[in-house]
Amino acid sequence: MVSAVFHSPLEASATSTASPSSLPGTAAAVTAAPALAPARAEPKPGRDWRGYGRGLALAVLPPLFGLGLLVLVWMLVAQSTGSGIPGPLETWRQAVELFSDPFYRKGPNDQGVGWNLLASLERVALGFGLAAAVGIPAGFALGRSVLLGRMFNPLISLLRPVSPLAWLPIGLLVFKGANPAAIWTIFICSIWPMIINTAVGVQRVPQDYLNVARVLNLSEWKILTTILLPSVLPYMLTGVRLAVGTAWLVIVAAEMLTGGVGIGFWVWDEWNNLNVKNIIIAIFVIGIVGLLLEAALVKLASAFSYEDVKS
């Protein structure tokens, strides 16, 4: 039986670099052996500036092009039609003047855009906070109890598609005031996403976890805090994000109908004064605030996942 001997590259390199006195025919062997290539220097660890710049350009340039396209279309519409829509430059000048003093007060119905925006955010915070205080526990209860789920699921399916503004007259009738009626409207439109998402999250908790809890004879409070809440948290945060977006949409329309101080009332008041520039500015303000709220909650929701909570 013939056995072949294989040498690793490291052994071959050691053989070719051995001392000339230790090998027969050393001169010929050394002459025939190829020169060893110099070792390539390893690149020093550091930031890949080319890749970083490319990623930054991909993140920044497309949104800028989109905004530029919007401004271009806006400019063409303002110049080519006789609708009285002001152009971007005129609106920008008006915005600079408007935001130079956003918190002025000249009367109950003549206040700066800053006060109106804060009033709307306050109503959203109150209505949304009440909806979270009721909707999240209700979602846990409906998810945990089959009987409660069968009892209230038809009611939720019936009431959820109703337009939020349809609840505004009910609020005016019950609360006898525009401000509590607007808060009631925010409450009723914000509660459904939180109930539904929380209940779905509870129902998707692995049954093995609950079986182990029963074997360990854990209390309901212990099951809620150690098993359900960490698992349901991503679903709950998704419901919160959807509820905030809906609430911010509804408050503008509700304030147009109820009056008082608020960004929706400010838009309607500027329309009555035929100040189209301020209406366009208000549209951008409403969009930017909604975008910031959405981005903050998306960031919060992405910080939690089922795997992260388990670890």
C-alpha contacts under 8 A as a table, 3 or more apart, distances in Angstrom:
res1	aa1	res2	aa2	distance
7	H	10	L	7.91
7	H	11	E	5.78
7	H	12	A	6.20
8	S	11	E	5.17
8	S	12	A	6.25
9	P	12	A	4.98
9	P	13	S	6.05
10	L	13	S	5.15
10	L	14	A	6.24
11	E	14	A	4.97
11	E	15	T	6.13
12	A	15	T	5.05
12	A	16	S	6.21
13	S	16	S	5.23
13	S	17	T	6.30
14	A	17	T	5.29
14	A	18	A	6.19
15	T	18	A	5.25
16	S	30	V	7.58
16	S	33	A	7.07
18	A	22	S	7.33
18	A	23	L	7.90
19	S	22	S	5.61
19	S	23	L	7.29
20	P	23	L	5.77
20	P	26	T	5.25
20	P	27	A	7.39
20	P	30	V	7.91
21	S	24	P	7.65
21	S	26	T	7.22
23	L	26	T	5.45
25	G	28	A	5.74
25	G	29	A	6.22
26	T	29	A	5.01
26	T	30	V	5.90
27	A	30	V	5.27
27	A	31	T	6.08
28	A	31	T	5.06
28	A	32	A	6.05
29	A	32	A	5.23
29	A	33	A	6.05
30	V	33	A	5.21
31	T	34	P	7.86
47	R	52	Y	7.68
48	D	51	G	5.46
48	D	52	Y	6.02
49	W	52	Y	4.87
49	W	53	G	5.90
50	R	53	G	5.20
50	R	54	R	6.20
51	G	54	R	5.05
51	G	55	G	6.12
52	Y	55	G	5.19
52	Y	56	L	6.13
53	G	56	L	5.04
53	G	57	A	6.07
54	R	57	A	5.08
54	R	58	L	6.20
55	G	58	L	5.11
55	G	59	A	6.18
56	L	59	A	5.06
56	L	60	V	6.06
57	A	60	V	5.21
57	A	61	L	5.44
58	L	61	L	5.84
58	L	62	P	6.52
59	A	62	P	6.77
59	A	63	P	7.53
60	V	63	P	5.90
60	V	64	L	6.43
61	L	64	L	5.06
61	L	65	F	6.10
62	P	65	F	5.06
62	P	66	G	6.17
63	P	66	G	4.95
63	P	67	L	6.19
64	L	67	L	5.12
64	L	68	G	6.03
65	F	68	G	4.93
65	F	69	L	6.10
66	G	69	L	5.09
66	G	70	L	6.31
67	L	70	L	5.00
67	L	71	V	6.24
68	G	71	V	5.11
68	G	72	L	6.10
69	L	72	L	5.01
69	L	73	V	6.17
70	L	73	V	5.25
70	L	74	W	6.05
71	V	74	W	4.95
71	V	75	M	6.04
71	V	88	P	6.74
72	L	75	M	5.08
72	L	76	L	6.24
73	V	76	L	5.11
73	V	77	V	6.11
74	W	77	V	5.20
74	W	78	A	6.12
74	W	87	G	6.82
74	W	88	P	7.05
75	M	78	A	5.14
75	M	79	Q	6.16
75	M	87	G	5.48
75	M	88	P	6.37
76	L	79	Q	5.23
76	L	80	S	5.83
77	V	80	S	5.35
77	V	81	T	5.85
77	V	85	I	7.87
78	A	81	T	5.92
78	A	82	G	7.54
78	A	83	S	7.53
78	A	84	G	7.24
78	A	85	I	5.33
78	A	86	P	5.94
78	A	87	G	5.40
79	Q	82	G	7.64
79	Q	87	G	7.47
81	T	84	G	7.72
82	G	85	I	7.77
85	I	276	V	6.89
85	I	277	K	7.90
86	P	90	E	6.23
86	P	91	T	6.46
86	P	276	V	7.22
86	P	277	K	6.36
87	G	90	E	5.51
87	G	91	T	6.24
88	P	91	T	5.11
88	P	92	W	6.01
89	L	92	W	5.06
89	L	93	R	6.34
90	E	93	R	5.27
90	E	94	Q	6.33
90	E	277	K	7.75
91	T	94	Q	5.04
91	T	95	A	6.09
91	T	277	K	5.44
91	T	278	N	7.77
91	T	280	I	7.55
91	T	281	I	7.17
92	W	95	A	4.98
92	W	96	V	6.24
93	R	96	V	5.18
93	R	97	E	6.37
94	Q	97	E	5.13
94	Q	98	L	5.97
94	Q	277	K	6.86
94	Q	278	N	7.46
95	A	98	L	4.87
95	A	99	F	5.97
95	A	278	N	7.63
95	A	281	I	6.55
96	V	99	F	5.43
96	V	100	S	6.08
97	E	100	S	5.25
97	E	101	D	7.54
98	L	101	D	6.23
98	L	102	P	6.30
98	L	113	V	7.85
99	F	102	P	4.91
99	F	113	V	7.88
101	D	104	Y	6.15
101	D	112	G	7.19
102	P	112	G	4.62
102	P	113	V	5.29
102	P	114	G	4.85
102	P	115	W	7.41
103	F	111	Q	6.91
103	F	112	G	4.72
103	F	113	V	6.82
103	F	114	G	5.28
103	F	115	W	5.83
104	Y	111	Q	5.70
104	Y	112	G	5.01
105	R	108	P	7.68
105	R	110	D	6.36
105	R	111	Q	4.61
105	R	112	G	6.50
106	K	109	N	7.89
106	K	110	D	5.31
106	K	111	Q	6.08
107	G	110	D	4.99
107	G	111	Q	6.65
108	P	111	Q	6.94
108	P	261	V	7.84
109	N	260	G	7.08
109	N	261	V	7.04
111	Q	115	W	6.50
111	Q	116	N	7.16
112	G	115	W	5.64
112	G	116	N	6.70
113	V	116	N	5.09
113	V	117	L	6.05
113	V	263	I	7.15
113	V	266	W	7.50
114	G	117	L	5.14
114	G	118	L	6.19
115	W	118	L	5.13
115	W	119	A	6.15
115	W	261	V	7.65
115	W	262	G	7.52
116	N	119	A	5.12
116	N	120	S	6.34
116	N	261	V	5.41
116	N	262	G	4.02
116	N	263	I	4.88
116	N	266	W	6.85
117	L	120	S	5.21
117	L	121	L	6.24
117	L	262	G	5.93
117	L	263	I	5.22
118	L	121	L	5.05
118	L	122	E	6.08
118	L	262	G	7.53
119	A	122	E	5.09
119	A	123	R	6.38
119	A	261	V	6.36
119	A	262	G	5.24
119	A	263	I	7.67
120	S	123	R	5.20
120	S	124	V	6.23
120	S	251	I	6.89
120	S	252	V	7.84
120	S	261	V	7.83
120	S	262	G	4.95
120	S	263	I	6.11
120	S	264	G	7.91
121	L	124	V	5.02
121	L	125	A	6.03
122	E	125	A	5.07
122	E	126	L	6.23
123	R	126	L	5.21
123	R	127	G	6.09
123	R	179	N	7.86
123	R	182	A	7.28
123	R	183	I	5.64
123	R	186	I	7.85
123	R	251	I	7.82
124	V	127	G	5.28
124	V	128	F	5.72
124	V	183	I	7.01
124	V	186	I	6.46
124	V	247	A	6.31
124	V	248	W	6.74
124	V	251	I	7.01
125	A	128	F	5.20
125	A	129	G	5.74
126	L	129	G	5.14
126	L	130	L	6.23
126	L	183	I	6.66
127	G	130	L	5.32
127	G	131	A	6.22
127	G	183	I	4.79
127	G	184	W	6.37
127	G	185	T	7.63
127	G	186	I	4.98
127	G	187	F	4.44
127	G	190	S	7.80
128	F	131	A	4.98
128	F	132	A	6.12
128	F	186	I	6.46
128	F	187	F	5.73
128	F	190	S	6.17
128	F	191	I	7.83
128	F	243	A	7.56
128	F	244	V	7.03
128	F	247	A	7.19
129	G	132	A	5.12
129	G	133	A	6.16
130	L	133	A	5.06
130	L	134	V	6.31
130	L	187	F	6.43
131	A	134	V	5.26
131	A	135	G	5.47
131	A	187	F	5.07
131	A	188	I	7.23
131	A	190	S	5.98
131	A	191	I	4.80
132	A	135	G	5.08
132	A	136	I	5.57
132	A	190	S	7.99
132	A	191	I	6.74
132	A	194	M	6.97
132	A	240	V	7.74
133	A	136	I	6.32
133	A	137	P	7.04
134	V	137	P	5.96
134	V	138	A	6.17
134	V	191	I	7.50
135	G	138	A	5.00
135	G	139	G	5.99
135	G	191	I	5.24
135	G	192	W	7.18
135	G	194	M	5.57
135	G	195	I	4.85
136	I	139	G	5.04
136	I	140	F	6.41
136	I	194	M	5.86
136	I	195	I	5.75
136	I	198	T	6.29
136	I	236	M	7.50
137	P	140	F	5.09
137	P	141	A	6.24
137	P	195	I	7.99
138	A	141	A	5.04
138	A	142	L	6.12
138	A	195	I	6.14
139	G	142	L	5.16
139	G	143	G	6.01
139	G	194	M	7.05
139	G	195	I	4.24
139	G	196	I	6.36
139	G	197	N	7.43
139	G	198	T	4.86
139	G	199	A	4.36
140	F	143	G	5.14
140	F	144	R	6.07
140	F	195	I	7.93
140	F	198	T	6.19
140	F	199	A	5.59
140	F	202	V	6.39
141	A	144	R	5.23
141	A	145	S	6.01
141	A	148	L	7.31
141	A	199	A	7.58
142	L	145	S	5.38
142	L	146	V	7.07
142	L	148	L	5.40
142	L	149	G	4.74
142	L	152	F	7.83
142	L	199	A	5.84
143	G	146	V	7.23
143	G	149	G	6.72
143	G	198	T	7.49
143	G	199	A	4.23
143	G	200	V	6.57
143	G	201	G	7.69
143	G	202	V	5.13
143	G	203	Q	5.37
144	R	199	A	7.80
144	R	202	V	6.69
144	R	203	Q	7.10
145	S	148	L	5.33
145	S	149	G	6.16
146	V	149	G	5.03
146	V	150	R	6.21
147	L	150	R	5.28
147	L	151	M	6.17
148	L	151	M	4.94
148	L	152	F	6.05
149	G	152	F	5.49
149	G	153	N	5.57
150	R	153	N	5.68
150	R	154	P	7.41
151	M	154	P	6.98
151	M	155	L	7.83
152	F	155	L	5.16
152	F	156	I	6.24
153	N	156	I	5.13
153	N	157	S	6.12
154	P	157	S	5.04
154	P	158	L	6.12
155	L	158	L	5.02
155	L	159	L	6.15
156	I	159	L	5.28
156	I	160	R	5.63
156	I	192	W	7.43
157	S	160	R	5.64
157	S	161	P	7.29
158	L	161	P	6.80
158	L	162	V	7.84
159	L	162	V	5.59
160	R	189	C	7.89
160	R	192	W	6.35
162	V	166	A	6.97
163	S	166	A	5.40
163	S	167	W	7.47
164	P	167	W	5.56
164	P	168	L	7.23
164	P	185	T	6.18
164	P	186	I	7.78
164	P	188	I	7.13
164	P	189	C	5.56
164	P	250	V	6.95
165	L	168	L	5.15
165	L	169	P	7.92
165	L	185	T	6.94
165	L	250	V	7.46
165	L	253	A	7.67
165	L	254	A	6.69
166	A	169	P	6.73
166	A	170	I	7.86
167	W	170	I	5.30
167	W	171	G	6.44
167	W	185	T	6.03
167	W	188	I	7.69
168	L	171	G	5.06
168	L	172	L	6.29
168	L	181	A	6.11
168	L	182	A	6.86
168	L	184	W	7.58
168	L	185	T	5.75
168	L	254	A	7.34
169	P	172	L	4.97
169	P	173	L	6.09
169	P	181	A	7.85
170	I	173	L	5.10
170	I	174	V	6.12
170	I	181	A	7.88
171	G	174	V	5.19
171	G	175	F	5.69
171	G	176	K	7.57
171	G	180	P	7.27
171	G	181	A	4.33
171	G	182	A	7.50
171	G	184	W	6.12
171	G	185	T	7.15
172	L	175	F	5.51
172	L	176	K	5.14
172	L	177	G	5.80
172	L	178	A	6.36
172	L	180	P	7.89
172	L	181	A	5.20
173	L	176	K	5.65
175	F	180	P	6.29
175	F	181	A	6.33
176	K	181	A	7.75
177	G	180	P	5.82
177	G	181	A	6.12
178	A	181	A	5.07
178	A	182	A	6.18
178	A	258	T	5.29
178	A	259	G	7.32
178	A	260	G	7.79
179	N	182	A	5.23
179	N	183	I	6.39
179	N	258	T	7.66
179	N	260	G	7.97
180	P	183	I	4.96
180	P	184	W	5.99
181	A	184	W	4.96
181	A	185	T	6.23
182	A	185	T	5.05
182	A	186	I	6.38
182	A	251	I	6.97
182	A	254	A	5.98
182	A	255	E	7.02
182	A	258	T	7.46
183	I	186	I	5.10
183	I	187	F	6.16
184	W	187	F	4.95
184	W	188	I	6.19
185	T	188	I	5.31
185	T	189	C	6.27
185	T	250	V	7.75
185	T	251	I	7.95
185	T	254	A	7.63
186	I	189	C	5.40
186	I	190	S	5.98
186	I	247	A	5.37
186	I	250	V	6.80
186	I	251	I	6.73
187	F	190	S	5.28
187	F	191	I	6.12
188	I	191	I	5.65
188	I	192	W	7.48
189	C	192	W	6.55
189	C	243	A	7.45
189	C	246	T	6.97
189	C	247	A	6.68
189	C	250	V	7.99
190	S	193	P	6.43
190	S	194	M	7.19
190	S	243	A	4.56
190	S	244	V	6.94
190	S	246	T	6.62
190	S	247	A	6.01
191	I	194	M	5.50
191	I	195	I	6.23
191	I	243	A	7.07
192	W	195	I	5.20
192	W	196	I	6.09
192	W	243	A	7.81
193	P	196	I	5.31
193	P	197	N	5.94
193	P	239	G	4.91
193	P	240	V	7.21
193	P	242	L	6.42
193	P	243	A	5.82
194	M	197	N	5.41
194	M	198	T	5.88
194	M	236	M	6.46
194	M	239	G	4.43
194	M	240	V	5.88
194	M	243	A	6.83
195	I	198	T	5.41
195	I	199	A	6.05
195	I	239	G	7.72
196	I	199	A	5.24
196	I	200	V	6.16
196	I	239	G	7.59
197	N	200	V	5.14
197	N	201	G	6.13
197	N	235	Y	5.53
197	N	236	M	5.90
197	N	238	T	7.13
197	N	239	G	5.30
198	T	201	G	5.07
198	T	202	V	6.29
198	T	232	V	6.58
198	T	235	Y	5.92
198	T	236	M	4.97
198	T	239	G	7.13
199	A	202	V	5.17
199	A	203	Q	6.27
200	V	203	Q	5.12
200	V	204	R	6.30
200	V	235	Y	7.58
201	G	204	R	5.22
201	G	205	V	6.67
201	G	231	S	7.32
201	G	232	V	4.78
201	G	233	L	7.91
201	G	235	Y	5.43
201	G	236	M	7.30
202	V	205	V	5.53
202	V	228	L	6.50
202	V	231	S	7.73
202	V	232	V	5.87
205	V	209	Y	7.54
205	V	228	L	7.02
205	V	231	S	6.51
205	V	232	V	7.51
206	P	209	Y	5.74
206	P	210	L	7.22
207	Q	210	L	5.20
207	Q	211	N	6.20
208	D	211	N	4.98
208	D	212	V	6.21
209	Y	212	V	5.23
209	Y	213	A	6.31
209	Y	227	I	7.25
210	L	213	A	4.93
210	L	214	R	6.29
210	L	223	I	7.76
210	L	227	I	7.90
211	N	214	R	5.12
211	N	215	V	6.29
212	V	215	V	5.01
212	V	216	L	6.17
213	A	216	L	5.10
213	A	217	N	6.04
213	A	218	L	5.40
213	A	223	I	6.79
214	R	217	N	4.81
214	R	218	L	6.22
215	V	218	L	7.88
218	L	222	K	5.97
218	L	223	I	6.39
219	S	222	K	5.13
219	S	223	I	6.25
220	E	223	I	5.04
220	E	224	L	6.12
221	W	224	L	5.02
221	W	225	T	6.20
222	K	225	T	5.28
222	K	226	T	5.81
222	K	227	I	7.71
223	I	226	T	5.52
223	I	227	I	5.24
223	I	228	L	6.28
224	L	227	I	5.83
224	L	228	L	4.81
224	L	229	L	5.77
225	T	228	L	6.32
225	T	229	L	5.42
225	T	230	P	7.43
226	T	229	L	6.59
226	T	230	P	6.76
227	I	230	P	6.04
227	I	231	S	6.43
228	L	231	S	5.31
228	L	232	V	5.83
229	L	232	V	5.17
229	L	233	L	5.77
230	P	233	L	5.39
230	P	306	Y	7.36
230	P	309	V	5.82
230	P	310	K	7.55
231	S	234	P	7.22
231	S	306	Y	5.81
231	S	309	V	7.18
231	S	310	K	8.00
232	V	235	Y	5.42
232	V	236	M	6.06
233	L	236	M	4.97
233	L	237	L	6.10
233	L	304	F	7.33
233	L	305	S	7.84
234	P	237	L	5.20
234	P	238	T	6.30
234	P	301	A	6.22
234	P	304	F	6.01
234	P	305	S	5.80
234	P	306	Y	7.05
235	Y	238	T	5.12
235	Y	239	G	6.39
236	M	239	G	5.13
236	M	240	V	6.27
237	L	240	V	4.88
237	L	241	R	6.15
237	L	297	L	7.65
237	L	300	L	7.78
237	L	301	A	5.55
238	T	241	R	5.12
238	T	242	L	6.31
238	T	301	A	6.70
239	G	242	L	5.19
239	G	243	A	6.05
240	V	243	A	5.03
240	V	244	V	6.17
240	V	297	L	7.89
241	R	244	V	5.32
241	R	245	G	6.39
241	R	294	E	6.63
241	R	297	L	5.69
241	R	298	V	7.04
242	L	245	G	5.27
242	L	246	T	6.28
243	A	246	T	5.15
243	A	247	A	6.05
244	V	247	A	5.01
244	V	248	W	6.19
244	V	293	L	7.56
244	V	294	E	7.68
245	G	248	W	5.34
245	G	249	L	6.39
245	G	290	G	6.85
245	G	293	L	7.68
245	G	294	E	6.73
246	T	249	L	5.12
246	T	250	V	6.22
247	A	250	V	5.16
247	A	251	I	6.14
248	W	251	I	5.47
248	W	252	V	7.04
248	W	290	G	6.66
249	L	252	V	6.15
249	L	253	A	7.36
250	V	253	A	5.46
250	V	254	A	6.10
251	I	254	A	4.97
251	I	255	E	6.00
251	I	264	G	7.08
252	V	255	E	5.34
252	V	256	M	6.38
252	V	262	G	7.83
252	V	263	I	6.42
252	V	264	G	4.07
252	V	265	F	7.51
253	A	256	M	5.15
253	A	257	L	6.69
253	A	264	G	6.18
254	A	257	L	5.34
254	A	258	T	6.18
254	A	264	G	7.29
255	E	258	T	4.98
255	E	259	G	5.41
255	E	260	G	7.29
255	E	261	V	7.96
255	E	262	G	6.33
255	E	263	I	7.41
255	E	264	G	4.80
255	E	265	F	5.12
256	M	259	G	5.79
256	M	264	G	5.00
256	M	265	F	4.70
256	M	267	V	7.57
256	M	268	W	5.88
257	L	265	F	7.74
258	T	265	F	7.77
259	G	262	G	7.79
259	G	265	F	5.28
260	G	265	F	6.41
261	V	265	F	6.28
261	V	266	W	7.21
262	G	265	F	5.25
262	G	266	W	6.08
263	I	266	W	4.90
263	I	267	V	6.27
263	I	282	A	7.39
263	I	286	I	7.92
264	G	267	V	5.21
264	G	268	W	6.44
265	F	268	W	5.07
265	F	269	D	5.99
266	W	269	D	5.03
266	W	270	E	6.10
267	V	270	E	5.21
267	V	271	W	6.30
267	V	278	N	7.55
267	V	279	I	5.53
267	V	282	A	6.55
268	W	271	W	5.03
268	W	272	N	6.35
269	D	272	N	5.06
269	D	273	N	6.37
270	E	273	N	4.92
270	E	274	L	6.07
270	E	275	N	5.20
270	E	276	V	7.13
270	E	278	N	6.57
270	E	279	I	6.39
271	W	274	L	4.75
271	W	275	N	5.90
271	W	276	V	6.66
271	W	279	I	6.99
272	N	275	N	7.75
275	N	278	N	5.75
275	N	279	I	6.74
276	V	279	I	4.98
276	V	280	I	6.33
277	K	280	I	5.28
277	K	281	I	6.27
278	N	281	I	4.89
278	N	282	A	6.02
279	I	282	A	5.01
279	I	283	I	6.27
280	I	283	I	5.04
280	I	284	F	6.49
281	I	284	F	5.22
281	I	285	V	6.21
282	A	285	V	4.90
282	A	286	I	6.02
283	I	286	I	5.23
283	I	287	G	6.18
284	F	287	G	5.05
284	F	288	I	6.05
285	V	288	I	5.18
285	V	289	V	6.14
286	I	289	V	5.31
286	I	290	G	6.11
287	G	290	G	5.14
287	G	291	L	6.01
288	I	291	L	4.98
288	I	292	L	6.18
289	V	292	L	5.13
289	V	293	L	6.24
290	G	293	L	5.14
290	G	294	E	6.09
291	L	294	E	5.09
291	L	295	A	5.99
292	L	295	A	5.08
292	L	296	A	6.06
293	L	296	A	5.26
293	L	297	L	6.32
294	E	297	L	5.31
294	E	298	V	6.04
295	A	298	V	5.07
295	A	299	K	6.08
296	A	299	K	5.20
296	A	300	L	6.25
297	L	300	L	4.87
297	L	301	A	6.00
298	V	301	A	5.04
298	V	302	S	6.02
299	K	302	S	5.19
299	K	303	A	6.34
300	L	303	A	5.30
300	L	304	F	7.18
301	A	304	F	5.58
301	A	305	S	7.83
302	S	305	S	6.90
304	F	308	D	6.23
304	F	309	V	6.78
305	S	308	D	5.13
305	S	309	V	6.19
306	Y	309	V	5.24
306	Y	310	K	6.22
307	E	310	K	5.17
307	E	311	S	6.26
308	D	311	S	5.28
